[in-house]
C-alpha cells in the first residue's frame, strides 16, 4: 500500500504544461476576454457620443454568432434544400457549403483596428499621396438624416484608393462597412480588411446558394442599421466612363425595407483624382484583347511603380499626385422613393415589378453620383486637349478652351475645384502633371502635343467629366 511509484520527468513536465494550459483556458482566458470586451464596449460608447451615425451592436457581435445566424436563416435553409434537390447533392454537403460561404462573407469588425489604426493609416496615406479636398456637400441635408436610419454610401469606382479616401473623410461621422471584391483576398490583407468591417463578395458569382447567403447577410446588416458603402458599378472603370450599374447589392439592401421600422437612406458620393494609381494598367486592359493580366503581372507592375516612386522620393524629386476630391450628395430615402410610386411595402410587389423599381432606383443613384464627380485640373485639361482634336494648341489656346469649359460646367451646376480661386493656376497645374508624366509634350514652337501612345490615357481622364458637359 505504501510502495513508491516512479514517474519519468518528461511525463511530469507534460502533465504540468497541460495543467497550466487548462488553468489558463478555464480561469484566466475568460477573465482576460471579459476585461478586453469591457474596454472595447467602453471605447464604442465613447465613440458613439461623437459619431453622427452610431456603431451598431450587430457590427460588434462575435463573428461566429453572425455566421451561425446567416447559415441558419430560414431563407438560407430553404435555399439549401432547393439546391440539394436540384443538384442531387447530399443535404449535409450543401449545409457545409452554405456555412463556408457565410464564413467567407461575414466580417469581424474591430473598433480599435478601425479608428486607431485604419482611419489613421487612411489619413496618412491619402494626404501623403494627394492634396485631398472636400467637394460639394449639403451639410444641412446630411444632418437631417435620422440617426436610426440604415445609411448606405453609393459611389463611383475610380481606384482602389477609393476605400482609403472615403474612409478618411467619413471617419469623423461613422464607420463604413465596405463591400470588397476578391482582389483583397490575400492571406494577411484580408484579415486586416475584415477587422475594418468589410465583407467580401464574388462579383460574378452565379451560384444561387452563394447569392442567397450574400443577400441574407446584407439584409441582416441593413436591418441592424450598419452603415455600408457599395460601388454600384461593380468594378473599376477601364476607360474613365461610368460603368452600367448592377442592381444586385442595391436589391439586397432594399429587400430589408419591410422588416424594420426605420428608413433606409442612400447617400451618393462622387470621387475624382488628378492621377489614378492604376491608370495605365486599367487603360491597357481596356485596349487589349484577350484575358486580363495575371495577378503576378499586376504585382510586378505595382512593384515597379512603387520602386520608381521610392527612388524619386530618395532623390528629392518626388511630388504628390495632384488633387483628390470627394463630393457627398443629397440623401435619397427609400421611404420617399416608394411613396413617390404609390407603394407602401416593397414585398407587396411581384418579382418583376420589384426588379423594375430597383433598376430605376439604381439608375437614379448613378445619375446623382455622376453629377457629383468633382472637376479637377488634370481632367479639365485632358478634356480641352481631346476636344481640340488635331487642331494645334498652345498654352494660350488651352487656357481659352479650358476657361470656356469651366464656364459651361459651372453653368450646369457642377462643382469645379479651382485651386487658390485662380483659373490660370488650375490649368497650369493640370498641364504640369501631364508634362511631368510625358503624356503631353511642348514643342519649341509652344505647341502642345499628346503622345500618341498615351492618347487613350488622356481620354481616360477626360471621360471622367465628359458627361458633365
PASE-161303 format. One line per 8 residues: number of its first residue (from 1); their letters; for each residue x, y negated, z of C-alpha. Coordinates in Angstrom, 3 decimals, always signed. Example, Ala and Ser with C-alpha at 12.3 -4.5 7.8 and 13.67 -1.06 7.14 Angstrom:
2
1> AS> +12.300:+4.500:+7.800 ~ +13.670:+1.060:+7.140
//
This chain:
469
1> XXXXXXXX> +0.000:+0.000:+0.000 ~ +2.916:-2.329:+0.615 ~ +5.012:-1.419:-2.392 ~ +6.844:-4.188:-4.233 ~ +5.862:-4.785:-7.856 ~ +8.460:-6.346:-10.098 ~ +7.222:-8.713:-12.810 ~ +9.519:-9.861:-15.647
9> XXXXXXXX> +10.495:-13.534:-15.581 ~ +9.172:-14.078:-19.122 ~ +5.716:-12.868:-18.038 ~ +5.687:-15.299:-15.116 ~ +6.717:-18.160:-17.446 ~ +3.971:-17.319:-19.954 ~ +1.359:-16.977:-17.201 ~ +2.417:-20.339:-15.746
17> XXXXXXXX> +2.164:-22.015:-19.131 ~ -1.286:-20.543:-19.745 ~ -2.411:-21.612:-16.268 ~ -1.140:-25.167:-16.911 ~ -2.993:-25.265:-20.240 ~ -6.192:-24.074:-18.546 ~ -5.889:-26.748:-15.853 ~ -5.327:-29.466:-18.463
25> XXXXXXXX> -8.176:-28.209:-20.639 ~ -10.724:-27.769:-17.833 ~ -9.816:-30.599:-15.467 ~ -7.562:-33.246:-16.976 ~ -8.811:-33.370:-20.585 ~ -12.452:-34.208:-19.718 ~ -11.251:-36.930:-17.348 ~ -8.927:-38.402:-19.966
33> XXXXXXXX> -11.649:-38.249:-22.643 ~ -14.104:-39.913:-20.256 ~ -11.574:-42.667:-19.481 ~ -10.859:-43.465:-23.121 ~ -14.519:-43.133:-24.125 ~ -15.407:-45.649:-21.411 ~ -12.705:-48.046:-22.608 ~ -13.903:-47.701:-26.211
41> XXXXXXXX> -17.537:-48.360:-25.221 ~ -16.472:-51.443:-23.265 ~ -14.492:-52.680:-26.282 ~ -17.501:-52.142:-28.567 ~ -19.799:-54.003:-26.152 ~ -17.347:-56.893:-26.144 ~ -17.074:-56.866:-29.950 ~ -20.855:-56.857:-30.332
49> XXXXXXXX> -21.066:-60.134:-28.426 ~ -19.016:-61.742:-31.223 ~ -20.248:-59.916:-34.325 ~ -23.286:-61.129:-36.228 ~ -24.038:-57.580:-37.410 ~ -23.516:-55.223:-34.473 ~ -21.726:-51.882:-34.360 ~ -24.469:-49.251:-34.116
57> XXXXXXXX> -24.406:-46.216:-31.854 ~ -24.667:-43.994:-34.953 ~ -21.200:-45.139:-36.007 ~ -19.671:-44.190:-32.670 ~ -21.370:-40.792:-32.389 ~ -18.958:-37.853:-32.354 ~ -18.231:-36.647:-35.866 ~ -19.085:-33.009:-35.105
65> XXXXXXXX> -22.518:-34.093:-33.884 ~ -23.161:-36.058:-37.096 ~ -22.001:-33.144:-39.247 ~ -24.403:-30.859:-37.374 ~ -27.271:-33.345:-37.776 ~ -26.676:-33.702:-41.518 ~ -26.274:-29.949:-42.083 ~ -29.487:-29.142:-40.201
73> XXXXXXXX> -31.642:-31.922:-41.571 ~ -34.939:-30.476:-42.903 ~ -34.260:-31.809:-46.411 ~ -30.832:-30.157:-46.479 ~ -32.275:-26.903:-45.131 ~ -34.866:-26.912:-47.937 ~ -32.137:-27.691:-50.490 ~ -30.038:-24.797:-49.149
81> XXXXXXXX> -32.948:-22.377:-49.530 ~ -33.732:-23.615:-53.051 ~ -30.083:-23.394:-54.124 ~ -29.824:-19.859:-52.742 ~ -32.936:-18.747:-54.667 ~ -31.888:-20.409:-57.932 ~ -28.290:-19.150:-57.960 ~ -28.698:-15.836:-56.126
89> XXXXXXXX> -26.002:-16.849:-53.630 ~ -26.395:-15.415:-50.099 ~ -28.016:-17.923:-47.768 ~ -25.116:-17.844:-45.267 ~ -22.661:-18.743:-48.015 ~ -24.832:-21.694:-49.073 ~ -25.171:-22.874:-45.467 ~ -21.381:-22.807:-45.089
97> XXXXXXXX> -21.048:-24.755:-48.338 ~ -23.510:-27.416:-47.182 ~ -21.603:-27.745:-43.891 ~ -18.352:-28.118:-45.839 ~ -19.917:-30.900:-47.922 ~ -21.091:-32.652:-44.745 ~ -17.613:-32.365:-43.227 ~ -16.150:-33.842:-46.409
105> XXXXXXXX> -18.532:-36.831:-46.374 ~ -19.026:-37.818:-42.721 ~ -16.524:-40.402:-41.373 ~ -15.089:-40.654:-37.848 ~ -15.306:-44.370:-37.125 ~ -12.846:-45.686:-34.541 ~ -13.450:-49.271:-33.414 ~ -9.870:-49.655:-32.207
113> XXXXXXXX> -8.445:-48.467:-35.531 ~ -10.825:-50.743:-37.442 ~ -10.428:-54.013:-35.554 ~ -6.965:-53.671:-34.032 ~ -5.207:-52.021:-36.953 ~ -7.340:-52.042:-40.099 ~ -8.516:-55.654:-40.144 ~ -5.119:-56.996:-39.100
121> XXXXXXXX> -3.413:-54.945:-41.781 ~ -6.032:-56.091:-44.316 ~ -5.434:-59.738:-43.403 ~ -1.667:-59.397:-43.619 ~ -1.761:-57.548:-46.956 ~ -4.360:-59.819:-48.582 ~ -2.627:-63.069:-47.588 ~ +0.826:-61.663:-48.433
129> XXXXXXXX> -0.208:-60.825:-51.998 ~ -2.714:-63.608:-52.776 ~ -3.880:-67.067:-51.879 ~ -7.242:-65.910:-50.528 ~ -10.181:-68.272:-50.964 ~ -13.828:-68.006:-49.942 ~ -16.017:-68.924:-52.910 ~ -19.745:-69.586:-52.804
137> XXXXXXXX> -21.591:-68.594:-49.658 ~ -25.048:-69.565:-48.438 ~ -24.315:-69.672:-44.723 ~ -27.868:-70.602:-43.741 ~ -29.410:-67.707:-45.697 ~ -26.917:-65.194:-44.281 ~ -27.522:-66.475:-40.750 ~ -31.247:-65.767:-41.135
145> XXXXXXXX> -30.702:-62.060:-41.758 ~ -32.174:-60.225:-38.778 ~ -29.528:-58.505:-36.612 ~ -31.818:-55.439:-36.606 ~ -31.713:-55.102:-40.400 ~ -29.789:-52.448:-42.261 ~ -27.340:-54.574:-44.258 ~ -25.643:-53.321:-47.424
153> XXXXXXXX> -22.964:-55.313:-49.258 ~ -23.016:-54.596:-53.009 ~ -20.066:-55.825:-55.089 ~ -18.289:-55.622:-58.411 ~ -15.239:-53.358:-58.561 ~ -12.125:-55.052:-59.946 ~ -9.333:-53.442:-57.943 ~ -8.645:-51.058:-55.091
161> XXXXXXXX> -7.686:-54.259:-53.241 ~ -11.448:-54.969:-53.069 ~ -11.675:-52.831:-49.926 ~ -8.863:-54.778:-48.266 ~ -10.073:-58.225:-49.315 ~ -13.706:-57.836:-48.259 ~ -12.749:-56.075:-45.003 ~ -10.569:-59.058:-44.112
169> XXXXXXXX> -13.178:-61.712:-44.985 ~ -16.086:-59.872:-43.336 ~ -14.197:-58.814:-40.185 ~ -15.444:-61.787:-38.155 ~ -19.075:-60.745:-38.772 ~ -19.245:-56.967:-38.981 ~ -17.541:-53.603:-39.505 ~ -18.130:-52.215:-43.005
177> XXXXXXXX> -18.665:-48.561:-43.858 ~ -17.449:-48.115:-47.448 ~ -18.411:-45.519:-50.000 ~ -14.960:-44.385:-51.170 ~ -14.134:-42.335:-54.253 ~ -11.954:-39.250:-54.454 ~ -8.828:-41.321:-55.251 ~ -8.320:-41.844:-51.496
185> XXXXXXXX> -8.431:-38.172:-50.538 ~ -4.737:-37.894:-49.740 ~ -3.659:-35.994:-46.582 ~ -2.678:-38.984:-44.407 ~ -4.582:-41.764:-46.159 ~ -7.967:-40.043:-45.899 ~ -7.650:-39.749:-42.106 ~ -6.961:-43.469:-41.770
193> XXXXXXXX> -9.854:-44.277:-44.114 ~ -12.217:-42.081:-42.099 ~ -11.153:-43.907:-38.928 ~ -12.168:-47.121:-40.717 ~ -15.708:-45.728:-41.031 ~ -15.603:-44.982:-44.764 ~ -17.362:-41.956:-46.225 ~ -16.120:-40.053:-49.269
201> XXXXXXXX> -18.218:-39.377:-52.342 ~ -17.675:-37.398:-55.527 ~ -18.552:-39.921:-58.199 ~ -19.589:-37.493:-60.935 ~ -20.919:-34.605:-58.877 ~ -23.907:-32.847:-60.480 ~ -24.333:-30.190:-57.814 ~ -27.874:-30.698:-56.409
209> XXXXXXXX> -26.881:-29.353:-52.988 ~ -23.976:-31.800:-52.684 ~ -26.154:-34.696:-53.783 ~ -28.795:-33.784:-51.184 ~ -26.170:-33.658:-48.399 ~ -24.787:-37.033:-49.503 ~ -28.269:-38.541:-49.763 ~ -29.078:-37.281:-46.265
217> XXXXXXXX> -26.002:-38.879:-44.703 ~ -26.589:-42.211:-46.478 ~ -30.248:-42.169:-45.447 ~ -29.340:-41.468:-41.824 ~ -26.735:-44.240:-41.764 ~ -29.230:-46.682:-43.279 ~ -31.952:-45.697:-40.820 ~ -29.478:-46.245:-37.968
225> XXXXXXXX> -28.625:-49.732:-39.246 ~ -24.980:-49.055:-40.161 ~ -23.551:-51.917:-42.259 ~ -22.453:-50.382:-45.560 ~ -20.538:-51.549:-48.633 ~ -21.030:-49.954:-52.053 ~ -19.896:-50.520:-55.634 ~ -22.902:-50.030:-57.942
233> XXXXXXXX> -20.594:-49.766:-60.974 ~ -19.218:-46.505:-59.584 ~ -15.630:-47.229:-60.620 ~ -13.089:-49.824:-61.692 ~ -13.724:-51.883:-64.802 ~ -11.296:-50.911:-67.587 ~ -11.983:-53.893:-69.853 ~ -12.853:-56.614:-67.336
241> XXXXXXXX> -16.581:-56.499:-68.146 ~ -19.160:-55.454:-65.584 ~ -19.971:-51.772:-65.999 ~ -23.549:-50.482:-66.199 ~ -24.769:-49.824:-62.651 ~ -25.540:-46.414:-61.220 ~ -28.658:-46.094:-59.126 ~ -27.588:-43.092:-57.028
249> XXXXXXXX> -26.431:-44.694:-53.773 ~ -28.986:-47.511:-54.056 ~ -31.787:-44.943:-54.330 ~ -30.480:-43.072:-51.268 ~ -30.411:-46.323:-49.277 ~ -33.882:-47.415:-50.355 ~ -35.315:-43.970:-49.551 ~ -34.753:-44.726:-45.845
257> XXXXXXXX> -37.134:-47.696:-46.003 ~ -40.272:-45.836:-44.909 ~ -38.574:-44.191:-41.918 ~ -37.639:-47.332:-39.966 ~ -39.394:-50.401:-38.622 ~ -36.652:-52.827:-39.690 ~ -35.874:-54.210:-43.135 ~ -33.037:-53.211:-45.467
265> XXXXXXXX> -31.126:-56.182:-46.887 ~ -28.666:-56.178:-49.786 ~ -26.003:-58.890:-49.908 ~ -24.471:-59.349:-53.391 ~ -20.710:-60.012:-53.437 ~ -18.616:-61.233:-56.377 ~ -14.819:-60.813:-56.496 ~ -12.118:-62.029:-58.837
273> XXXXXXXX> -8.314:-62.089:-58.963 ~ -5.666:-64.033:-60.821 ~ -3.831:-60.739:-61.048 ~ -5.321:-57.287:-60.608 ~ -2.594:-54.951:-59.356 ~ -3.735:-52.110:-61.635 ~ -4.473:-54.272:-64.689 ~ -2.022:-52.702:-67.158
281> XXXXXXXX> -2.969:-49.150:-66.160 ~ -6.686:-49.928:-66.478 ~ -6.311:-51.585:-69.892 ~ -4.039:-48.761:-71.064 ~ -6.676:-46.177:-70.108 ~ -9.382:-48.181:-71.876 ~ -7.399:-48.438:-75.138 ~ -6.108:-44.878:-75.411
289> XXXXXXXX> -7.891:-41.737:-76.492 ~ -7.590:-38.514:-74.560 ~ -7.674:-37.530:-70.894 ~ -6.974:-40.090:-68.167 ~ -3.500:-40.464:-66.706 ~ -2.489:-37.770:-64.253 ~ -2.031:-38.570:-60.575 ~ +1.725:-38.116:-60.947
297> XXXXXXXX> +1.945:-40.630:-63.799 ~ -0.147:-43.124:-61.865 ~ +2.083:-42.613:-58.831 ~ +5.201:-43.134:-60.964 ~ +3.804:-46.353:-62.436 ~ +2.808:-47.632:-58.991 ~ +6.225:-46.782:-57.548 ~ +7.993:-48.612:-60.386
305> XXXXXXXX> +5.738:-51.637:-59.856 ~ +6.465:-51.699:-56.119 ~ +10.210:-51.262:-56.658 ~ +10.295:-54.092:-59.179 ~ +8.461:-56.469:-56.847 ~ +10.603:-55.461:-53.877 ~ +13.709:-56.278:-55.908 ~ +12.291:-59.700:-56.769
313> XXXXXXXX> +11.453:-60.246:-53.088 ~ +15.014:-59.415:-52.031 ~ +16.389:-61.768:-54.686 ~ +14.095:-64.558:-53.516 ~ +12.343:-64.711:-56.894 ~ +9.031:-63.152:-55.889 ~ +5.805:-65.163:-55.985 ~ +2.340:-64.268:-54.764
321> XXXXXXXX> -0.094:-63.022:-57.411 ~ -2.108:-66.226:-57.604 ~ -5.588:-66.618:-56.140 ~ -8.119:-64.037:-54.976 ~ -11.643:-65.196:-54.228 ~ -14.856:-63.685:-52.861 ~ -18.376:-65.142:-53.049 ~ -21.279:-63.957:-50.885
329> XXXXXXXX> -24.738:-64.357:-52.398 ~ -28.249:-64.783:-51.063 ~ -29.672:-61.710:-49.277 ~ -32.131:-59.504:-51.174 ~ -34.774:-57.973:-48.909 ~ -36.259:-54.578:-49.786 ~ -39.457:-55.567:-47.965 ~ -39.753:-58.680:-50.125
337> XXXXXXXX> -38.897:-56.728:-53.287 ~ -41.627:-54.157:-52.662 ~ -44.138:-56.826:-51.643 ~ -43.408:-58.624:-54.905 ~ -44.532:-55.474:-56.740 ~ -47.605:-54.983:-54.566 ~ -46.166:-51.962:-52.766 ~ -46.206:-51.320:-49.032
345> XXXXXXXX> -44.494:-47.918:-48.919 ~ -41.768:-46.512:-51.121 ~ -42.962:-42.950:-50.556 ~ -46.406:-43.862:-51.951 ~ -44.882:-43.914:-55.463 ~ -44.277:-40.880:-57.624 ~ -40.701:-39.962:-58.567 ~ -40.815:-41.648:-61.992
353> XXXXXXXX> -42.082:-44.923:-60.567 ~ -39.517:-44.822:-57.752 ~ -36.710:-44.348:-60.265 ~ -38.033:-47.206:-62.392 ~ -38.209:-49.624:-59.466 ~ -34.822:-48.510:-58.126 ~ -33.297:-49.176:-61.520 ~ -34.957:-52.592:-61.630
361> XXXXXXXX> -33.640:-53.434:-58.149 ~ -30.129:-52.240:-59.047 ~ -30.043:-54.351:-62.211 ~ -31.321:-57.339:-60.239 ~ -28.461:-56.875:-57.769 ~ -25.897:-56.508:-60.583 ~ -27.176:-59.704:-62.180 ~ -26.707:-61.516:-58.851
369> XXXXXXXX> -23.212:-60.049:-58.478 ~ -22.279:-61.182:-61.976 ~ -23.437:-64.749:-61.288 ~ -21.327:-64.839:-58.121 ~ -17.963:-63.927:-59.642 ~ -15.660:-66.919:-58.974 ~ -13.832:-68.575:-61.857 ~ -10.092:-68.529:-61.158
377> XXXXXXXX> -7.209:-70.154:-63.106 ~ -5.972:-67.061:-64.997 ~ -9.468:-66.040:-66.124 ~ -10.222:-69.595:-67.228 ~ -7.012:-69.973:-69.259 ~ -7.397:-66.469:-70.720 ~ -10.936:-67.253:-71.893 ~ -9.802:-70.506:-73.505
385> XXXXXXXX> -6.944:-68.719:-75.309 ~ -9.147:-65.863:-76.522 ~ -11.860:-68.223:-77.760 ~ -9.244:-70.124:-79.791 ~ -8.662:-67.010:-81.891 ~ -5.984:-67.644:-84.500 ~ -6.191:-71.412:-84.118 ~ -2.809:-72.827:-82.975
393> XXXXXXXX> -2.969:-74.237:-79.455 ~ -0.529:-76.258:-77.381 ~ -0.833:-77.366:-73.749 ~ -2.958:-80.405:-74.609 ~ -5.341:-78.312:-76.718 ~ -5.539:-75.769:-73.898 ~ -6.425:-78.451:-71.351 ~ -9.149:-79.807:-73.581
401> XXXXXXXX> -10.641:-76.344:-74.218 ~ -10.401:-75.290:-70.571 ~ -11.859:-78.607:-69.418 ~ -14.854:-78.095:-71.697 ~ -15.290:-74.574:-70.260 ~ -15.203:-75.943:-66.706 ~ -17.964:-78.426:-67.576 ~ -20.120:-75.680:-69.067
409> XXXXXXXX> -19.557:-73.340:-66.130 ~ -20.346:-75.984:-63.522 ~ -23.406:-76.936:-65.549 ~ -24.517:-73.291:-65.340 ~ -24.240:-73.408:-61.545 ~ -21.119:-71.216:-61.443 ~ -18.525:-71.531:-58.661 ~ -15.244:-72.695:-60.229
417> XXXXXXXX> -12.264:-72.673:-57.905 ~ -10.287:-75.837:-58.659 ~ -7.106:-75.878:-56.544 ~ -6.432:-79.269:-54.955 ~ -9.518:-80.521:-56.833 ~ -7.165:-81.086:-59.785 ~ -8.225:-79.593:-63.133 ~ -4.811:-80.107:-64.715
425> XXXXXXXX> -3.197:-78.248:-61.840 ~ -5.677:-75.379:-62.184 ~ -4.893:-74.959:-65.871 ~ -1.137:-75.226:-65.258 ~ -1.345:-72.579:-62.514 ~ -3.211:-70.149:-64.776 ~ -0.857:-70.709:-67.698 ~ +2.222:-70.384:-65.482
433> XXXXXXXX> +1.081:-66.955:-64.314 ~ +0.683:-65.747:-67.911 ~ +4.050:-67.217:-68.925 ~ +5.856:-65.663:-65.930 ~ +4.469:-62.256:-66.861 ~ +5.477:-62.823:-70.519 ~ +1.908:-62.181:-71.594 ~ +1.923:-65.583:-73.281
441> XXXXXXXX> +4.973:-67.341:-74.707 ~ +5.557:-71.005:-75.554 ~ +7.416:-71.690:-78.790 ~ +9.921:-74.510:-79.484 ~ +7.119:-76.487:-81.089 ~ +4.989:-76.150:-77.920 ~ +2.572:-73.652:-79.455 ~ +1.154:-71.039:-77.066
449> XXXXXXXX> +1.204:-67.501:-78.461 ~ -0.327:-64.390:-76.920 ~ +1.983:-61.374:-77.066 ~ +0.182:-59.063:-79.485 ~ +0.685:-56.019:-77.253 ~ -0.824:-57.916:-74.341 ~ -3.870:-59.277:-76.137 ~ -6.130:-56.620:-74.525
457> XXXXXXXX> -4.783:-57.771:-71.138 ~ -5.720:-61.397:-71.851 ~ -9.163:-60.195:-72.982 ~ -9.457:-58.221:-69.712 ~ -9.105:-61.398:-67.628 ~ -11.304:-63.424:-69.986 ~ -14.052:-60.812:-69.794 ~ -14.245:-61.237:-66.019
465> XXXXX> -16.059:-64.573:-66.518 ~ -17.212:-64.442:-70.140 ~ -20.783:-63.565:-69.152 ~ -20.932:-66.775:-67.090 ~ -20.527:-68.894:-70.222
//
